[in-house]
């Protein structure tokens, strides 16, 4: 399963409450922070809702033996 690196780039000050809640539920606590999440439809939907506040890049899977 692929993973996504999501970086919090723009503050939620002045945006709707549901967008603030989405940023918090993605696991962000401070501006500039990055989190790595599994790529699934739920996470993609959350990213879509706050796409103007975050930056997304795909991370290569690591093979663990």
C-alpha angles and dihedrals in degrees: 000000000000124000134217128218107213119192123197103227109162131042121250093221107129095017129112121284093244090058090051089051092049092053090050093047090052085061102254120148103164140023114269093026120137128209131186117223134175113259107248136136094263093055091043089054092051091049091049091055093054100027091130091059102045141050120221131200131170117244122211114245117250116228111230118193 
